[in-house]
Amino acid sequence: MTDNDLVIFNNVTLNYSTIENVYLLIQTIRPQWSKFNTIFKKFNDGITNTTIGLFQIDTNTNEINNESEGLIIKIYGPSTDLFINRQNELNIMKELSKYNLSNNILIQFSNGFIYSYIQGETCNSKQLSSKHLSFLIARKLAHYHSLPLPNKKLDTCLISQMKTFISLFETNDQLHKNLLSDIKYIETFIMPKFKLDIVLCHNDLFCGNIIYNSEKDDISFIDFEYSFYNYWLYDIANHFSEYTDYIGEPNLNLYPSREYQKQWLKIYLFYRTKKIENDDFDLDTMCNLIEKFSALAQLFWTLWLFAQAHLTKNVNFDYEKYGHMRYNIYLEFKKFLFED
């Protein structure tokens, strides 16, 4: 059995309190591992799933041995299947792994999966704008957007996903009515105006989903729950939006300046190998479109947060509070989206 062979346990359910049951699942890929020579490490960057690392240790020193052989156990959060297409997530990870752009999925179980560990450290929001890391991110995303596409007409799932989110917190208050009205207007009058090519996008490139390996001086993207075919500039705009600090108190002063965006785009365009349709766009036109897509990204995550607030009882994260913060940022960018 190798790490390229997928093992499926459809009848096995894991949770944090029963995590030691994982040893029964990994016998085919790590037969020598047991609770006596391994250690669990809980990662806290995700707020909707439980993500746990499993590593072999030297029993004399209790230090991790051969970190690259580590495993990541992802347990789906409650009710997340209502707005995340888990099969799509798995399919995209399998496809990306062919190009070394994703972890290898090794084991599936009923409420999650186990995949190979990617060495490195998650970035923080301040690192996103650092000259060197922003170069690496632009280059990696260019490769991501250059992947071969299926031989069929592609449409973005952006609006349909927003409709799913808003259906999960139906209320009669004015905010809900305003959000629903905006979605309908965007779908009818704004989306048809975007004459951009559609590529496979990550759609969630905040700092916690970017891993930096200092030894290899390279970055990797993780967590593909919201990956779907989308406008390439949306993916970039969504990433820029995360500079304002999505977990902490949002600061619009941290949003990339136009000059910064142009420099970033030059790197991206240099490394992108898939020809861009309508490639007569100049950098200023691209930046104008990024402002519009930034509004869409803020609206997307506003809806996601309000949906989570109705579905999840997470005492460690105030979805409602951050939903209103995101909504206020959306209002700041809305004028760019709705202008002619």
PAMARVO-939637 format. One record per residue: residue in one letter; x, y, z of N, C-alpha, C, CB in turn. Coordinates in steps of 0.2 Angstrom, whole numbers, padded with zeros to 4 digits, always signed. Glycine has a CB too. Example, Ala and Ser with C-alpha at 12.3 -4.5 7.8 and 13.67 -1.06 7.14 Angstrom:
<atoms>
A+0066-0028+0039+0062-0022+0039+0066-0016+0039+0057-0022+0045
S+0064-0011+0035+0068-0005+0036+0064+0000+0039+0070-0003+0029
</atoms>
This chain:
<atoms>
M+0004-0006+0000+0000+0000+0000+0004+0006+0000-0005+0000+0006
T+0003+0011-0005+0007+0017-0005+0003+0023-0003+0010+0018-0012
D+0006+0029-0003+0002+0035-0001-0002+0037-0007+0007+0040+0001
N-0001+0034-0013-0005+0036-0019-0012+0032-0019-0001+0035-0025
D-0013+0027-0015-0019+0023-0015-0024+0025-0010-0017+0015-0013
L-0030+0026-0012-0035+0029-0008-0039+0023-0004-0040+0033-0011
V-0040+0024+0002-0043+0019+0006-0050+0022+0009-0039+0016+0012
I-0055+0019+0008-0062+0022+0010-0065+0018+0016-0066+0023+0004
F-0067+0021+0021-0071+0018+0026-0078+0022+0027-0067+0019+0033
N-0083+0020+0023-0089+0024+0023-0093+0023+0030-0093+0021+0017
N-0091+0018+0034-0095+0017+0040-0092+0020+0046-0097+0010+0040
V-0086+0023+0045-0082+0026+0051-0083+0033+0052-0075+0024+0050
T-0085+0035+0058-0086+0042+0060-0081+0044+0065-0093+0044+0062
L-0077+0049+0065-0073+0051+0070-0075+0058+0073-0066+0052+0066
N-0073+0059+0079-0073+0066+0082-0067+0067+0086-0080+0067+0086
Y-0067+0073+0089-0061+0074+0093-0060+0069+0099-0060+0081+0095
S-0066+0068+0102-0066+0064+0108-0064+0056+0107-0072+0064+0112
T-0065+0054+0101-0063+0047+0099-0058+0047+0094-0070+0044+0096
I-0053+0052+0094-0048+0052+0088-0044+0046+0088-0045+0059+0089
E-0043+0043+0094-0038+0037+0094-0041+0032+0090-0037+0035+0101
N-0047+0032+0088-0049+0027+0083-0046+0027+0076-0057+0027+0082
V-0042+0033+0075-0039+0034+0069-0034+0028+0067-0036+0041+0068
Y-0031+0026+0073-0026+0021+0072-0028+0014+0068-0023+0019+0079
L-0035+0013+0069-0037+0007+0065-0038+0009+0057-0044+0006+0068
L-0039+0015+0056-0039+0017+0049-0033+0018+0045-0043+0024+0049
I-0027+0019+0049-0021+0021+0045-0016+0014+0045-0017+0026+0049
Q-0019+0009+0047-0015+0003+0047-0012+0001+0040-0018-0003+0050
T-0016+0003+0035-0013+0001+0028-0008+0006+0026-0019+0001+0024
I-0007+0012+0029-0002+0016+0026+0003+0018+0031-0006+0023+0024
R+0002+0017+0038+0007+0018+0043+0006+0012+0048+0006+0025+0047
P+0008+0006+0046+0007+0000+0050+0011+0000+0057+0008-0006+0046
Q+0016+0004+0057+0020+0004+0063+0018+0009+0068+0027+0005+0061
W+0013+0013+0066+0011+0019+0071+0006+0017+0076+0008+0025+0067
S+0007+0019+0082+0002+0017+0087+0002+0023+0092+0004+0011+0091
K-0002+0023+0097-0003+0028+0102+0004+0029+0106-0009+0028+0106
F+0008+0024+0106+0014+0024+0110+0020+0028+0106+0016+0017+0112
N+0019+0029+0100+0025+0032+0096+0023+0037+0091+0029+0026+0092
T+0017+0040+0093+0015+0046+0089+0012+0051+0094+0009+0043+0084
I+0011+0057+0091+0008+0062+0095+0003+0066+0090+0013+0067+0097
F-0003+0068+0093-0008+0072+0090-0006+0080+0091-0015+0071+0092
K-0008+0084+0086-0007+0091+0086-0013+0094+0083+0000+0093+0083
K-0017+0098+0087-0023+0101+0085-0021+0108+0082-0028+0102+0090
F-0023+0109+0075-0022+0115+0072-0029+0119+0073-0021+0114+0065
N-0028+0126+0074-0034+0130+0076-0035+0135+0071-0032+0133+0083
D-0032+0135+0065-0033+0140+0060-0040+0140+0057-0028+0140+0054
G-0043+0134+0056-0049+0133+0053-0055+0134+0059-0050+0126+0050
I-0060+0137+0056-0066+0139+0061-0072+0135+0060-0067+0146+0061
T-0072+0131+0055-0078+0127+0053-0077+0119+0054-0081+0129+0046
N-0071+0117+0054-0069+0110+0054-0064+0109+0060-0066+0108+0047
T-0063+0103+0061-0058+0101+0066-0052+0098+0062-0060+0096+0072
T-0046+0101+0063-0040+0098+0059-0035+0096+0064-0038+0104+0054
I-0033+0090+0063-0028+0087+0068-0022+0084+0064-0031+0082+0073
G-0016+0086+0067-0010+0082+0064-0008+0076+0068-0004+0087+0064
L-0006+0071+0065-0003+0065+0068+0004+0064+0066-0008+0059+0066
F+0009+0064+0070+0016+0063+0069+0019+0058+0073+0019+0070+0070
Q+0024+0054+0070+0028+0049+0073+0033+0053+0077+0031+0044+0068
I+0035+0050+0083+0039+0053+0088+0045+0048+0090+0036+0056+0094
D+0051+0051+0091+0056+0047+0095+0054+0046+0102+0063+0051+0094
T+0053+0040+0104+0050+0038+0110+0055+0040+0116+0048+0031+0111
N+0061+0041+0114+0066+0043+0119+0066+0051+0121+0073+0041+0117
T+0065+0055+0115+0065+0062+0116+0058+0065+0116+0070+0065+0111
N+0053+0061+0113+0046+0064+0112+0046+0069+0106+0043+0067+0118
E+0052+0070+0102+0052+0074+0097+0050+0071+0091+0059+0077+0096
I+0047+0075+0086+0044+0072+0080+0049+0070+0075+0040+0078+0076
N+0048+0064+0073+0053+0060+0068+0050+0061+0061+0053+0053+0070
N+0054+0063+0056+0052+0063+0049+0045+0067+0048+0052+0056+0047
E+0045+0073+0050+0039+0077+0049+0035+0076+0043+0040+0084+0051
S+0039+0075+0037+0036+0075+0031+0031+0069+0030+0041+0075+0025
E+0032+0064+0034+0027+0058+0034+0021+0059+0038+0031+0052+0037
G+0020+0065+0041+0014+0067+0045+0008+0066+0041+0015+0073+0048
L+0003+0065+0045-0004+0065+0042-0009+0070+0045-0007+0058+0044
I-0013+0073+0041-0018+0078+0043-0025+0074+0043-0018+0084+0039
I-0029+0075+0049-0035+0072+0049-0040+0078+0049-0036+0068+0056
K-0044+0078+0044-0049+0083+0044-0056+0081+0045-0049+0087+0037
I-0059+0083+0050-0066+0081+0052-0071+0087+0051-0066+0079+0060
Y-0076+0085+0047-0081+0091+0045-0084+0093+0050-0085+0088+0039
G-0085+0100+0050-0089+0103+0055-0097+0102+0055-0088+0111+0055
P-0101+0102+0060-0108+0101+0060-0111+0105+0055-0111+0101+0066
S-0116+0102+0051-0120+0106+0046-0116+0109+0040-0124+0111+0049
T-0110+0108+0039-0106+0111+0034-0108+0108+0027-0099+0110+0035
D-0111+0102+0027-0113+0099+0021-0119+0103+0018-0115+0091+0022
L-0122+0107+0022-0127+0111+0019-0125+0116+0014-0131+0114+0024
F-0119+0118+0014-0116+0123+0010-0109+0122+0007-0116+0130+0013
I-0107+0116+0008-0100+0114+0005-0101+0107+0002-0095+0113+0011
N-0099+0107-0005-0100+0101-0009-0094+0097-0007-0101+0103-0016
R-0094+0092-0003-0088+0088-0001-0085+0084-0006-0090+0084+0005
Q-0090+0082-0011-0087+0078-0016-0083+0082-0021-0093+0074-0020
N-0085+0088-0022-0082+0093-0026-0075+0094-0023-0086+0099-0027
E-0075+0095-0016-0068+0097-0013-0063+0091-0014-0070+0098-0006
L-0066+0085-0013-0061+0079-0014-0059+0078-0022-0065+0073-0012
N-0064+0079-0026-0062+0079-0033-0057+0084-0035-0068+0080-0038
I-0057+0090-0033-0053+0095-0034-0046+0094-0031-0055+0102-0032
M-0046+0091-0025-0039+0090-0022-0036+0084-0026-0040+0088-0015
K-0040+0079-0028-0037+0074-0032-0034+0076-0039-0042+0068-0033
E-0037+0081-0042-0035+0084-0048-0029+0088-0047-0040+0088-0051
L-0029+0092-0042-0023+0097-0040-0017+0093-0038-0025+0102-0035
S-0018+0087-0035-0012+0083-0033-0008+0081-0039-0014+0077-0028
K-0011+0080-0045-0008+0078-0051-0003+0083-0053-0013+0077-0056
Y-0004+0089-0051+0001+0095-0053+0005+0097-0047-0003+0100-0056
N+0005+0093-0041+0008+0095-0035+0006+0101-0032+0016+0095-0036
L-0001+0103-0033-0004+0109-0030-0008+0107-0024-0007+0112-0036
S-0008+0101-0022-0013+0099-0016-0010+0093-0013-0020+0098-0019
N-0012+0093-0007-0010+0086-0003-0013+0080-0006-0012+0087+0005
N-0010+0075-0005-0013+0068-0007-0018+0066-0002-0008+0063-0008
I-0024+0064-0004-0029+0061+0000-0028+0054+0001-0037+0063-0003
L-0027+0052+0007-0025+0045+0008-0031+0040+0010-0019+0045+0013
I-0035+0043+0015-0041+0039+0018-0047+0044+0018-0039+0037+0025
Q-0052+0041+0016-0059+0044+0017-0063+0040+0023-0063+0045+0011
F-0066+0044+0027-0071+0041+0031-0078+0045+0031-0068+0041+0039
S-0083+0043+0034-0089+0046+0033-0090+0054+0034-0094+0043+0037
N-0086+0056+0039-0087+0063+0040-0080+0067+0040-0089+0065+0047
G-0076+0065+0035-0069+0068+0034-0065+0064+0030-0066+0070+0041
F-0058+0066+0030-0053+0062+0027-0046+0064+0030-0053+0064+0019
I-0042+0060+0028-0035+0060+0030-0030+0061+0024-0032+0054+0034
Y-0026+0066+0025-0022+0068+0019-0014+0069+0021-0024+0074+0015
S-0010+0069+0016-0003+0070+0018-0001+0077+0021+0001+0069+0012
Y+0003+0078+0025+0005+0084+0028+0010+0088+0023+0009+0082+0035
I+0009+0094+0023+0013+0099+0020+0017+0103+0025+0009+0104+0015
Q+0024+0102+0024+0028+0105+0029+0028+0113+0028+0035+0103+0028
G+0029+0117+0034+0029+0124+0033+0025+0127+0039+0027+0126+0027
E+0024+0133+0039+0020+0137+0043+0015+0141+0040+0025+0142+0048
T+0009+0141+0043+0004+0146+0040+0006+0153+0041-0003+0145+0044
C+0004+0157+0036+0006+0164+0035+0001+0168+0040+0005+0167+0028
N+0003+0174+0042-0001+0178+0045-0003+0184+0041+0002+0181+0052
S-0008+0188+0043-0010+0193+0038-0005+0198+0036-0016+0197+0041
K+0000+0200+0041+0005+0205+0039+0010+0202+0034+0009+0206+0046
Q+0011+0195+0034+0015+0192+0029+0013+0193+0022+0017+0185+0031
L+0006+0193+0021+0003+0193+0014+0006+0198+0010-0004+0193+0015
S+0007+0204+0013+0010+0210+0009+0017+0210+0008+0007+0216+0011
S+0021+0206+0012+0028+0206+0012+0031+0205+0004+0031+0201+0016
K+0036+0208+0002+0038+0208-0005+0039+0201-0007+0044+0212-0006
H+0043+0197-0003+0045+0190-0005+0039+0186-0005+0050+0188-0001
L+0035+0185+0000+0029+0181+0000+0024+0183-0005+0026+0181+0007
S+0023+0189-0006+0018+0191-0011+0020+0189-0018+0017+0198-0011
F+0027+0189-0019+0029+0186-0026+0028+0179-0026+0037+0188-0026
L+0029+0175-0021+0028+0168-0021+0021+0166-0022+0031+0164-0015
I+0016+0170-0019+0009+0169-0019+0007+0170-0026+0005+0173-0014
A+0009+0176-0029+0007+0178-0036+0009+0172-0041+0010+0185-0038
R+0015+0170-0040+0018+0165-0045+0014+0158-0044+0025+0163-0043
K+0012+0156-0038+0009+0150-0037+0002+0151-0040+0009+0148-0029
L-0002+0156-0038-0008+0157-0041-0009+0157-0049-0012+0163-0038
A-0003+0160-0052-0003+0160-0059-0003+0153-0061+0003+0164-0061
H+0001+0148-0058+0001+0141-0060-0005+0138-0059+0007+0138-0056
Y-0009+0140-0054-0015+0137-0052-0020+0139-0057-0018+0139-0045
H-0020+0145-0059-0025+0147-0065-0023+0145-0072-0025+0155-0064
S-0017+0142-0072-0015+0140-0079-0017+0132-0080-0008+0141-0080
L-0020+0129-0076-0021+0122-0076-0026+0120-0082-0024+0119-0070
P-0025+0115-0085-0030+0113-0091-0037+0113-0088-0028+0106-0094
L-0042+0115-0093-0049+0115-0091-0052+0110-0095-0052+0122-0093
P-0058+0107-0092-0062+0102-0095-0065+0105-0102-0068+0100-0091
N-0066+0101-0106-0068+0103-0113-0076+0104-0113-0066+0097-0118
K-0078+0109-0109-0085+0111-0109-0086+0118-0107-0089+0106-0104
K-0092+0121-0108-0093+0127-0106-0093+0128-0099-0100+0130-0109
L-0089+0133-0096-0089+0134-0089-0093+0140-0087-0081+0134-0087
D-0096+0139-0081-0099+0145-0078-0097+0145-0071-0107+0144-0078
T-0097+0151-0068-0095+0152-0061-0101+0150-0056-0093+0159-0060
C-0100+0147-0051-0105+0145-0046-0106+0151-0040-0103+0139-0042
L-0103+0157-0042-0103+0162-0036-0110+0164-0034-0099+0168-0039
I-0114+0165-0039-0121+0168-0037-0125+0162-0034-0125+0170-0043
S-0124+0156-0037-0128+0150-0034-0126+0149-0027-0127+0144-0038
Q-0119+0150-0025-0117+0149-0019-0119+0154-0014-0109+0149-0019
M-0120+0160-0016-0123+0165-0012-0130+0164-0010-0122+0172-0016
K-0134+0162-0015-0141+0160-0014-0141+0154-0009-0144+0158-0021
T-0137+0150-0009-0137+0144-0004-0136+0147+0003-0131+0139-0006
F-0131+0152+0003-0129+0155+0010-0135+0158+0013-0123+0159+0009
I-0138+0163+0009-0144+0167+0011-0150+0163+0013-0145+0172+0006
S-0151+0157+0009-0157+0153+0011-0156+0149+0018-0157+0147+0005
L-0150+0149+0020-0149+0146+0027-0150+0151+0033-0142+0143+0027
F-0152+0157+0032-0153+0161+0037-0159+0166+0035-0147+0165+0039
E-0164+0163+0032-0170+0167+0030-0173+0171+0036-0175+0163+0027
T-0174+0177+0036-0177+0181+0041-0181+0187+0037-0172+0185+0046
N-0185+0191+0041-0189+0196+0038-0186+0203+0039-0196+0196+0041
D-0180+0203+0042-0177+0210+0044-0174+0213+0038-0171+0209+0049
Q-0173+0220+0039-0171+0224+0033-0164+0222+0030-0171+0231+0035
L-0160+0220+0034-0153+0218+0032-0154+0212+0027-0149+0216+0037
H-0158+0207+0029-0159+0201+0024-0162+0203+0018-0163+0196+0028
K-0167+0208+0018-0170+0210+0012-0165+0214+0008-0176+0214+0014
N-0161+0218+0011-0156+0222+0007-0151+0217+0003-0152+0226+0011
L-0149+0212+0007-0144+0207+0004-0147+0203-0002-0141+0202+0010
L-0153+0201-0001-0157+0197-0006-0158+0201-0012-0163+0194-0003
S-0159+0208-0011-0160+0212-0017-0154+0213-0020-0163+0219-0014
D-0148+0214-0017-0142+0215-0020-0140+0209-0024-0136+0217-0015
I-0141+0203-0021-0139+0197-0025-0143+0197-0032-0141+0191-0021
K-0150+0198-0031-0154+0198-0037-0151+0203-0043-0161+0199-0036
Y-0150+0209-0040-0147+0214-0045-0141+0212-0048-0147+0221-0041
I-0136+0210-0044-0130+0208-0046-0130+0202-0052-0125+0205-0041
E-0135+0197-0050-0135+0192-0055-0138+0194-0062-0140+0186-0052
T-0143+0199-0061-0147+0201-0067-0143+0206-0071-0153+0204-0065
F-0140+0211-0068-0137+0217-0072-0130+0217-0072-0140+0223-0069
I-0126+0214-0067-0119+0215-0066-0115+0209-0069-0117+0216-0059
M-0117+0203-0067-0113+0197-0069-0112+0196-0076-0116+0191-0066
P-0118+0198-0080-0117+0197-0087-0112+0202-0091-0124+0198-0091
K-0110+0207-0087-0106+0212-0090-0098+0209-0090-0106+0218-0086
F-0097+0204-0086-0090+0202-0085-0088+0197-0090-0089+0198-0078
K-0084+0200-0095-0082+0196-0101-0074+0194-0099-0082+0200-0107
L-0074+0189-0094-0067+0187-0092-0067+0179-0093-0066+0189-0085
D-0061+0176-0094-0061+0169-0094-0062+0166-0087-0055+0167-0097
I-0065+0160-0087-0066+0157-0081-0061+0151-0080-0073+0154-0080
V-0058+0151-0074-0053+0146-0072-0054+0142-0066-0045+0149-0072
L-0051+0137-0064-0051+0134-0057-0048+0139-0052-0048+0127-0057
C-0052+0141-0048-0050+0146-0043-0050+0143-0036-0055+0152-0043
H-0046+0145-0031-0046+0143-0024-0052+0146-0021-0039+0145-0021
N-0053+0153-0021-0058+0157-0019-0058+0158-0011-0065+0153-0020
D-0052+0156-0008-0052+0157-0001-0045+0158+0002-0055+0151+0003
L-0041+0162-0002-0034+0163+0000-0033+0168+0005-0030+0164-0007
F-0035+0166+0011-0033+0170+0017-0027+0167+0020-0039+0171+0022
C-0024+0171+0024-0017+0169+0027-0017+0162+0030-0015+0174+0032
G-0022+0159+0033-0022+0153+0036-0022+0147+0031-0028+0152+0040
N-0024+0149+0024-0024+0144+0019-0018+0144+0015-0030+0144+0015
I-0013+0148+0017-0006+0148+0013-0001+0146+0018-0005+0156+0011
I+0003+0141+0016+0009+0138+0020+0015+0140+0017+0008+0130+0020
Y+0020+0143+0021+0026+0144+0019+0032+0140+0021+0028+0152+0021
N+0035+0137+0017+0041+0132+0019+0047+0136+0018+0041+0126+0014
S+0050+0138+0023+0056+0142+0023+0062+0138+0020+0058+0145+0030
E+0063+0132+0021+0068+0128+0019+0068+0127+0011+0068+0121+0022
K+0062+0126+0008+0061+0126+0001+0060+0133-0002+0056+0121-0001
D+0059+0138+0002+0057+0144+0000+0051+0144-0005+0063+0148-0003
D+0046+0141-0003+0040+0140-0007+0034+0140-0003+0041+0133-0011
I+0028+0141-0006+0022+0142-0003+0017+0136-0006+0019+0149-0003
S+0012+0134-0002+0007+0129-0004+0000+0132-0002+0009+0122-0001
F-0005+0131-0006-0011+0132-0004-0015+0126-0001-0016+0135-0010
I-0019+0127+0004-0022+0121+0007-0030+0123+0008-0020+0120+0014
D-0034+0118+0009-0041+0119+0011-0045+0121+0004-0042+0124+0016
F-0048+0117+0001-0051+0118-0006-0059+0117-0005-0048+0113-0011
E-0061+0119+0001-0069+0118+0002-0073+0123-0003-0070+0120+0009
Y-0070+0129-0005-0074+0133-0009-0071+0134-0016-0074+0140-0005
S-0067+0130-0018-0064+0130-0024-0069+0128-0030-0058+0125-0025
F-0070+0132-0035-0074+0131-0040-0072+0135-0046-0082+0132-0038
Y-0075+0134-0052-0073+0138-0058-0076+0145-0057-0075+0134-0064
N-0072+0150-0058-0074+0157-0057-0069+0161-0061-0073+0158-0049
Y-0071+0168-0061-0067+0173-0064-0060+0173-0061-0071+0180-0064
W-0055+0173-0065-0048+0173-0062-0047+0180-0058-0043+0173-0067
L-0050+0185-0060-0048+0191-0056-0052+0191-0049-0050+0197-0060
Y-0058+0187-0049-0061+0187-0042-0056+0184-0037-0067+0183-0043
D-0053+0178-0039-0048+0175-0035-0043+0180-0032-0045+0169-0038
I-0040+0184-0036-0035+0189-0034-0038+0194-0030-0032+0192-0040
A-0044+0197-0031-0048+0202-0027-0049+0199-0020-0054+0204-0031
N-0052+0193-0020-0053+0190-0014-0047+0189-0009-0056+0183-0015
H-0041+0187-0013-0035+0187-0009-0033+0194-0006-0029+0184-0013
F-0033+0199-0010-0032+0206-0008-0036+0208-0002-0032+0211-0014
S-0042+0206-0003-0047+0208+0003-0045+0205+0010-0054+0205+0001
E-0041+0200+0009-0039+0197+0016-0033+0200+0019-0037+0189+0015
Y-0030+0205+0015-0025+0209+0018-0028+0213+0024-0022+0214+0013
T-0034+0215+0024-0037+0219+0029-0038+0216+0036-0044+0222+0027
D-0036+0209+0036-0036+0205+0042-0043+0203+0044-0034+0210+0048
Y-0045+0197+0041-0051+0194+0042-0053+0191+0049-0052+0188+0037
I-0048+0189+0053-0050+0187+0059-0050+0193+0064-0044+0182+0061
G-0045+0197+0064-0045+0203+0069-0050+0208+0067-0038+0205+0069
E-0048+0214+0069-0052+0220+0068-0050+0222+0061-0051+0226+0073
P-0055+0222+0056-0053+0224+0049-0051+0231+0048-0059+0223+0044
N-0045+0232+0044-0042+0238+0044-0041+0240+0036-0035+0239+0047
L-0046+0244+0033-0046+0245+0026-0039+0249+0024-0052+0249+0024
N-0036+0252+0029-0029+0255+0027-0024+0250+0025-0027+0259+0033
L-0025+0243+0026-0021+0238+0024-0022+0235+0017-0021+0232+0029
Y-0028+0237+0014-0030+0235+0008-0025+0237+0003-0037+0237+0006
P-0022+0233-0002-0017+0235-0006-0018+0241-0010-0015+0229-0011
S-0013+0245-0011-0014+0251-0015-0014+0249-0022-0008+0256-0014
R-0016+0254-0027-0016+0252-0034-0009+0250-0037-0019+0258-0038
E-0004+0254-0034+0003+0253-0037+0005+0246-0034+0008+0258-0034
Y+0003+0244-0028+0005+0237-0026+0002+0232-0030+0003+0236-0018
Q-0005+0233-0032-0009+0228-0036-0005+0228-0043-0016+0231-0036
K-0003+0233-0046+0000+0233-0052+0006+0229-0052+0001+0240-0055
Q+0010+0230-0047+0017+0226-0046+0015+0218-0045+0021+0228-0041
W+0010+0217-0041+0008+0210-0040+0006+0207-0047+0003+0210-0035
L+0001+0210-0050-0001+0208-0057+0004+0207-0062-0007+0213-0059
K+0009+0211-0062+0015+0210-0067+0018+0203-0065+0020+0215-0066
I+0019+0201-0059+0022+0195-0057+0017+0189-0059+0024+0194-0050
Y+0011+0190-0058+0006+0185-0059+0006+0184-0067-0001+0187-0057
L+0005+0189-0071+0005+0188-0078+0011+0185-0081+0003+0195-0081
F+0017+0187-0078+0023+0184-0081+0023+0176-0080+0029+0187-0077
Y+0020+0174-0075+0021+0167-0073+0015+0163-0076+0022+0165-0066
R+0009+0166-0078+0003+0163-0080+0005+0160-0087-0003+0167-0080
T+0004+0154-0088+0005+0151-0095-0001+0150-0099+0009+0144-0094
K-0007+0150-0096-0013+0150-0100-0015+0156-0102-0019+0147-0095
K-0016+0157-0109-0017+0163-0112-0024+0166-0109-0018+0163-0119
I-0024+0173-0107-0030+0176-0105-0034+0179-0110-0028+0182-0100
E-0040+0177-0110-0045+0180-0115-0046+0187-0114-0052+0176-0115
N-0047+0191-0119-0047+0198-0118-0041+0201-0115-0054+0200-0114
D-0035+0199-0118-0029+0200-0115-0027+0207-0117-0024+0195-0117
D-0031+0211-0120-0029+0218-0121-0031+0223-0115-0033+0221-0127
F-0033+0220-0109-0034+0224-0103-0027+0227-0101-0037+0219-0098
D-0027+0233-0099-0021+0236-0096-0022+0235-0089-0020+0243-0098
L-0017+0236-0085-0016+0235-0078-0022+0239-0074-0009+0237-0075
D-0023+0246-0076-0028+0250-0073-0035+0247-0074-0028+0257-0076
T-0036+0244-0080-0043+0241-0081-0043+0235-0076-0044+0238-0088
M-0038+0231-0075-0038+0225-0071-0039+0227-0064-0032+0221-0071
C-0036+0233-0062-0037+0235-0055-0044+0238-0054-0032+0241-0053
N-0047+0241-0059-0054+0243-0058-0059+0237-0057-0056+0247-0065
L-0057+0232-0061-0061+0225-0060-0060+0222-0053-0060+0220-0066
I-0054+0223-0051-0053+0220-0044-0057+0223-0039-0045+0221-0043
E-0058+0230-0039-0062+0234-0035-0069+0231-0035-0062+0241-0036
K-0072+0229-0041-0078+0227-0041-0079+0220-0038-0081+0226-0049
F-0074+0215-0040-0074+0209-0037-0072+0209-0030-0068+0204-0041
S-0069+0214-0027-0068+0214-0020-0075+0215-0016-0063+0220-0018
A-0079+0219-0019-0086+0219-0017-0089+0213-0016-0090+0225-0020
L-0089+0209-0022-0092+0202-0022-0089+0198-0017-0091+0199-0029
A-0083+0198-0016-0079+0194-0011-0082+0195-0004-0072+0194-0011
Q-0082+0202-0003-0085+0204+0004-0092+0202+0005-0084+0211+0005
L-0096+0202+0000-0103+0200+0000-0103+0192+0001-0107+0202-0006
F-0099+0189-0002-0099+0181-0002-0098+0179+0005-0094+0178-0006
W-0093+0182+0009-0091+0180+0015-0096+0183+0021-0084+0182+0017
T-0099+0189+0019-0104+0191+0024-0110+0186+0024-0107+0198+0021
L-0112+0184+0018-0117+0179+0018-0115+0172+0022-0119+0177+0011
W-0109+0170+0021-0106+0164+0024-0106+0165+0031-0099+0163+0021
L-0104+0171+0034-0104+0172+0041-0111+0172+0044-0100+0178+0043
F-0116+0175+0041-0122+0175+0044-0125+0168+0043-0127+0180+0040
A-0124+0164+0038-0126+0157+0038-0123+0153+0044-0125+0154+0031
Q-0117+0154+0045-0114+0151+0050-0117+0153+0057-0106+0152+0050
A-0118+0159+0058-0121+0161+0064-0128+0158+0066-0122+0169+0064
H-0131+0156+0061-0138+0152+0062-0137+0145+0062-0142+0154+0056
L-0131+0142+0060-0130+0135+0060-0126+0132+0065-0128+0133+0053
T-0121+0136+0067-0116+0134+0071-0116+0137+0078-0109+0135+0068
K-0115+0133+0083-0114+0136+0090-0107+0135+0092-0118+0132+0095
N-0103+0140+0089-0095+0140+0091-0094+0146+0096-0091+0141+0084
V-0092+0144+0102-0091+0149+0107-0085+0152+0106-0091+0145+0114
N-0080+0150+0102-0074+0153+0101-0074+0158+0095-0069+0148+0100
F-0079+0159+0091-0079+0163+0086-0086+0166+0085-0077+0160+0079
D-0087+0173+0085-0093+0177+0084-0095+0178+0077-0093+0183+0089
Y-0098+0173+0074-0100+0174+0067-0104+0180+0066-0103+0168+0064
E-0109+0181+0070-0113+0187+0069-0109+0194+0069-0119+0187+0074
K-0105+0194+0074-0101+0200+0074-0097+0201+0068-0096+0200+0080
Y-0093+0196+0066-0089+0197+0060-0093+0197+0054-0084+0191+0060
G-0099+0195+0053-0103+0196+0048-0105+0203+0047-0110+0192+0049
H-0106+0207+0052-0108+0214+0052-0102+0218+0050-0111+0216+0058
M-0096+0215+0052-0090+0219+0050-0089+0218+0043-0084+0216+0054
R-0090+0212+0040-0089+0211+0033-0094+0215+0029-0089+0203+0031
Y-0100+0215+0031-0105+0219+0028-0103+0226+0027-0112+0218+0031
N-0101+0229+0032-0099+0236+0032-0093+0237+0027-0096+0238+0039
I-0088+0232+0026-0083+0233+0021-0086+0232+0014-0078+0227+0022
Y-0091+0227+0014-0095+0227+0007-0098+0233+0005-0100+0221+0008
L-0101+0237+0010-0104+0243+0008-0099+0248+0006-0108+0246+0014
E-0092+0248+0008-0087+0252+0006-0085+0251-0001-0081+0251+0010
F-0086+0245-0003-0084+0243-0010-0090+0243-0015-0080+0236-0010
K-0096+0243-0012-0102+0242-0016-0102+0247-0022-0108+0242-0012
K-0100+0253-0021-0100+0258-0026-0097+0257-0032-0098+0265-0023
F-0091+0253-0031-0087+0251-0037-0091+0246-0041-0080+0249-0035
L-0094+0241-0038-0098+0236-0041-0104+0238-0045-0100+0231-0036
F-0107+0243-0042-0114+0245-0045-0113+0251-0050-0118+0247-0039
E-0107+0254-0050-0106+0259-0055-0106+0257-0062-0099+0263-0053
D-0107+0261-0067-0107+0259-0074-0100+0258-0076-0111+0263-0078
</atoms>
